[in-house]
Amino acid sequence: MNSINLNITFEQYAGISELTLADRALCERSEQALRTSYSPYSKFRVGTAIRLASGEIILGSNQENLAYPSGLCAERVALFSIGSLYPDAVIESMAITAQTDNFEILKPVTSCGGCLQVMVEFERKQNAPIEVIFYCLNGEVLKVPSVKSLIPFAFVEDRLER
């Protein structure tokens, strides 16, 4: 038997004022995306802003449905928009934030497993890391250099490409 220890490295900031101007702007755009969230059931709004290598910013917000499995998370809304509108685009960075009127969110909200798997696919497709910023409104920020550090056991099966 082997015992293997996995570690991830991430940066932690007290707030967006500590980020670079580009990262701060990306976080602010994720806040803008919150306004288009359709979340009448959970009242939990999520906004994502994705910066492409071209400099263009693509926004996404969560879209709920009364039949819960039919909704879609903000990250996938933005990523699938990029996949259909800009199939050859390279994603540099994405910022994700959340907000609700029901309680105060005190820590950055991270992506669900389904979104992480989709993020891994985009990273794999472009053969380059995607930096991810989890941003808490008026609070802490977490920044990881690659999606792979968030989901080390992502489903990857190279034989399916053949």
C-alpha positions as a Markdown table, in Angstrom:
| # | Residue | x | y | z |
|---|---|---|---|---|
| 1 | Met | 0.0 | 0.0 | 0.0 |
| 2 | Asn | 1.1 | 3.6 | -0.7 |
| 3 | Ser | -0.1 | 6.6 | 1.2 |
| 4 | Ile | -0.3 | 9.7 | -1.0 |
| 5 | Asn | -0.9 | 13.2 | 0.3 |
| 6 | Leu | -2.4 | 15.8 | -2.0 |
| 7 | Asn | -1.8 | 19.5 | -1.3 |
| 8 | Ile | -3.1 | 22.6 | -3.2 |
| 9 | Thr | -1.7 | 26.0 | -3.2 |
| 10 | Phe | -4.0 | 29.0 | -3.3 |
| 11 | Glu | -3.8 | 32.7 | -2.5 |
| 12 | Gln | -6.0 | 34.3 | 0.2 |
| 13 | Tyr | -6.8 | 38.0 | 0.2 |
| 14 | Ala | -8.7 | 40.0 | 2.8 |
| 15 | Gly | -10.6 | 41.7 | -0.1 |
| 16 | Ile | -10.6 | 42.7 | -3.7 |
| 17 | Ser | -8.6 | 45.8 | -2.9 |
| 18 | Glu | -5.5 | 43.6 | -2.6 |
| 19 | Leu | -5.9 | 42.2 | -6.1 |
| 20 | Thr | -4.4 | 43.4 | -9.3 |
| 21 | Leu | -6.5 | 45.9 | -11.3 |
| 22 | Ala | -7.4 | 43.3 | -13.9 |
| 23 | Asp | -8.5 | 40.8 | -11.2 |
| 24 | Arg | -10.4 | 43.4 | -9.3 |
| 25 | Ala | -12.2 | 44.4 | -12.5 |
| 26 | Leu | -13.1 | 40.7 | -13.2 |
| 27 | Cys | -14.6 | 40.4 | -9.7 |
| 28 | Glu | -16.6 | 43.6 | -10.2 |
| 29 | Arg | -18.0 | 42.1 | -13.4 |
| 30 | Ser | -19.0 | 38.9 | -11.6 |
| 31 | Glu | -21.0 | 41.2 | -9.3 |
| 32 | Gln | -22.7 | 42.7 | -12.4 |
| 33 | Ala | -23.6 | 39.1 | -13.5 |
| 34 | Leu | -25.5 | 38.7 | -10.3 |
| 35 | Arg | -28.2 | 41.0 | -11.6 |
| 36 | Thr | -29.2 | 38.5 | -14.3 |
| 37 | Ser | -29.5 | 35.6 | -12.0 |
| 38 | Tyr | -32.9 | 33.9 | -12.2 |
| 39 | Ser | -33.2 | 32.3 | -8.7 |
| 40 | Pro | -36.8 | 32.7 | -7.5 |
| 41 | Tyr | -36.7 | 29.4 | -5.6 |
| 42 | Ser | -33.4 | 29.4 | -3.7 |
| 43 | Lys | -33.0 | 33.2 | -3.7 |
| 44 | Phe | -29.2 | 32.4 | -4.0 |
| 45 | Arg | -27.7 | 34.4 | -6.8 |
| 46 | Val | -24.4 | 33.4 | -8.4 |
| 47 | Gly | -22.4 | 35.5 | -10.9 |
| 48 | Thr | -19.4 | 34.5 | -13.0 |
| 49 | Ala | -17.1 | 36.6 | -15.1 |
| 50 | Ile | -14.6 | 35.0 | -17.5 |
| 51 | Arg | -11.7 | 36.8 | -19.1 |
| 52 | Leu | -10.6 | 35.5 | -22.4 |
| 53 | Ala | -7.0 | 35.9 | -23.8 |
| 54 | Ser | -8.5 | 38.4 | -26.2 |
| 55 | Gly | -9.4 | 40.6 | -23.2 |
| 56 | Glu | -13.1 | 40.1 | -23.7 |
| 57 | Ile | -15.2 | 39.4 | -20.6 |
| 58 | Ile | -18.1 | 36.9 | -20.7 |
| 59 | Leu | -20.7 | 36.8 | -18.0 |
| 60 | Gly | -22.9 | 34.1 | -16.6 |
| 61 | Ser | -25.5 | 33.8 | -13.8 |
| 62 | Asn | -27.3 | 30.9 | -12.3 |
| 63 | Gln | -30.7 | 30.1 | -14.0 |
| 64 | Glu | -33.1 | 28.1 | -11.9 |
| 65 | Asn | -36.2 | 26.2 | -13.0 |
| 66 | Leu | -39.1 | 24.9 | -11.0 |
| 67 | Ala | -37.9 | 21.4 | -12.0 |
| 68 | Tyr | -34.6 | 21.8 | -10.2 |
| 69 | Pro | -32.5 | 19.5 | -12.3 |
| 70 | Ser | -33.3 | 21.7 | -15.3 |
| 71 | Gly | -31.5 | 24.8 | -14.0 |
| 72 | Leu | -27.9 | 25.6 | -14.6 |
| 73 | Cys | -25.1 | 27.1 | -12.5 |
| 74 | Ala | -23.5 | 30.5 | -13.4 |
| 75 | Glu | -20.1 | 28.9 | -14.2 |
| 76 | Arg | -21.6 | 26.5 | -16.8 |
| 77 | Val | -23.8 | 29.2 | -18.3 |
| 78 | Ala | -20.7 | 31.3 | -19.0 |
| 79 | Leu | -18.5 | 28.4 | -20.1 |
| 80 | Phe | -21.1 | 27.0 | -22.5 |
| 81 | Ser | -21.7 | 30.4 | -24.0 |
| 82 | Ile | -17.9 | 30.6 | -24.7 |
| 83 | Gly | -18.0 | 27.1 | -26.1 |
| 84 | Ser | -20.8 | 28.0 | -28.6 |
| 85 | Leu | -19.9 | 31.6 | -29.4 |
| 86 | Tyr | -16.0 | 31.4 | -29.2 |
| 87 | Pro | -15.1 | 27.7 | -29.6 |
| 88 | Asp | -11.4 | 28.5 | -30.1 |
| 89 | Ala | -11.1 | 31.1 | -27.3 |
| 90 | Val | -8.5 | 30.7 | -24.5 |
| 91 | Ile | -9.8 | 31.3 | -21.0 |
| 92 | Glu | -7.3 | 33.1 | -18.8 |
| 93 | Ser | -9.3 | 33.6 | -15.6 |
| 94 | Met | -12.7 | 33.4 | -14.0 |
| 95 | Ala | -14.2 | 35.1 | -11.0 |
| 96 | Ile | -17.2 | 33.7 | -9.1 |
| 97 | Thr | -19.3 | 35.4 | -6.4 |
| 98 | Ala | -22.7 | 34.8 | -4.7 |
| 99 | Gln | -25.3 | 36.8 | -2.9 |
| 100 | Thr | -28.6 | 36.2 | -1.1 |
| 101 | Asp | -31.0 | 38.3 | 0.8 |
| 102 | Asn | -31.7 | 35.5 | 3.3 |
| 103 | Phe | -28.3 | 35.6 | 5.1 |
| 104 | Glu | -24.9 | 37.2 | 4.9 |
| 105 | Ile | -22.3 | 35.2 | 3.0 |
| 106 | Leu | -19.1 | 35.4 | 5.0 |
| 107 | Lys | -16.7 | 33.2 | 3.0 |
| 108 | Pro | -16.2 | 32.8 | -0.8 |
| 109 | Val | -18.6 | 30.3 | -2.3 |
| 110 | Thr | -16.9 | 27.6 | -4.4 |
| 111 | Ser | -18.1 | 25.8 | -7.5 |
| 112 | Cys | -20.1 | 22.6 | -7.3 |
| 113 | Gly | -18.6 | 19.3 | -8.6 |
| 114 | Gly | -20.5 | 19.5 | -11.9 |
| 115 | Cys | -19.1 | 22.9 | -12.6 |
| 116 | Leu | -15.6 | 21.9 | -11.6 |
| 117 | Gln | -15.7 | 19.0 | -14.1 |
| 118 | Val | -16.8 | 21.3 | -16.9 |
| 119 | Met | -14.0 | 23.7 | -15.9 |
| 120 | Val | -11.5 | 20.9 | -16.1 |
| 121 | Glu | -12.8 | 20.0 | -19.6 |
| 122 | Phe | -12.2 | 23.6 | -20.8 |
| 123 | Glu | -8.7 | 23.7 | -19.2 |
| 124 | Arg | -7.9 | 20.4 | -20.9 |
| 125 | Lys | -9.3 | 21.5 | -24.2 |
| 126 | Gln | -7.1 | 24.6 | -24.3 |
| 127 | Asn | -4.1 | 22.8 | -22.8 |
| 128 | Ala | -3.5 | 25.7 | -20.4 |
| 129 | Pro | -4.5 | 26.5 | -16.8 |
| 130 | Ile | -7.5 | 28.6 | -15.9 |
| 131 | Glu | -7.0 | 30.8 | -12.9 |
| 132 | Val | -10.1 | 30.8 | -10.6 |
| 133 | Ile | -11.0 | 33.6 | -8.2 |
| 134 | Phe | -13.7 | 32.9 | -5.6 |
| 135 | Tyr | -14.9 | 36.3 | -4.4 |
| 136 | Cys | -17.0 | 37.1 | -1.3 |
| 137 | Leu | -18.8 | 40.4 | -1.6 |
| 138 | Asn | -17.1 | 42.8 | 0.9 |
| 139 | Gly | -14.9 | 40.0 | 2.1 |
| 140 | Glu | -12.3 | 37.3 | 1.6 |
| 141 | Val | -11.0 | 36.3 | -1.8 |
| 142 | Leu | -9.5 | 32.9 | -2.7 |
| 143 | Lys | -7.4 | 32.5 | -5.9 |
| 144 | Val | -6.2 | 29.2 | -7.4 |
| 145 | Pro | -3.8 | 29.0 | -10.3 |
| 146 | Ser | -5.5 | 26.1 | -12.0 |
| 147 | Val | -8.8 | 24.2 | -11.9 |
| 148 | Lys | -6.9 | 20.9 | -11.6 |
| 149 | Ser | -5.9 | 21.9 | -8.1 |
| 150 | Leu | -9.6 | 22.0 | -7.1 |
| 151 | Ile | -10.6 | 18.6 | -8.5 |
| 152 | Pro | -7.5 | 16.3 | -8.6 |
| 153 | Phe | -9.6 | 13.3 | -9.4 |
| 154 | Ala | -11.6 | 14.8 | -12.3 |
| 155 | Phe | -12.9 | 12.4 | -14.8 |
| 156 | Val | -10.4 | 12.2 | -17.7 |
| 157 | Glu | -10.4 | 9.3 | -20.1 |
| 158 | Asp | -8.0 | 9.9 | -23.0 |
| 159 | Arg | -9.2 | 6.8 | -24.9 |
| 160 | Leu | -12.6 | 8.5 | -25.5 |
| 161 | Glu | -10.8 | 10.9 | -27.9 |
| 162 | Arg | -9.9 | 8.1 | -30.3 |
